Amino acid sequence: MKRIIRDYQKLCAAESFDLLDMAPRGGHYALQFERGTIFCPSTPSDRRNMRNLRASIRRLHA
């Protein structure tokens, strides 16, 4: 399993959001939640990736 997949799963678990599915989509991953889908990179290019993803997940569930 790739490290970025584990990191995305840990982030969702730490924020108490149920990750239903994670599917590769052409260089990105589609994170499926009950409220919708968020697309994130499979090879993040900056150190703010996890912060930005956390903010996107929180906005989705707000």
Stockholm file with secondary structure:
# STOCKHOLM 1.0

chainA/1-62         MKRIIRDYQKLCAAESFDLLDMAPRGGHYALQFERGTIFCPSTPSDRRNMRNLRASIRRLHA
#=GR chainA/1-62 SS CCHHHHHHHHHHHHTTCCCCEEEECSSEEEEECSSCEEEEESSCCSTTHHHHHHHHHHHHHC
#=GC SS_cons        CCHHHHHHHHHHHHTTCCCCEEEECSSEEEEECSSCEEEEESSCCSTTHHHHHHHHHHHHHC
//
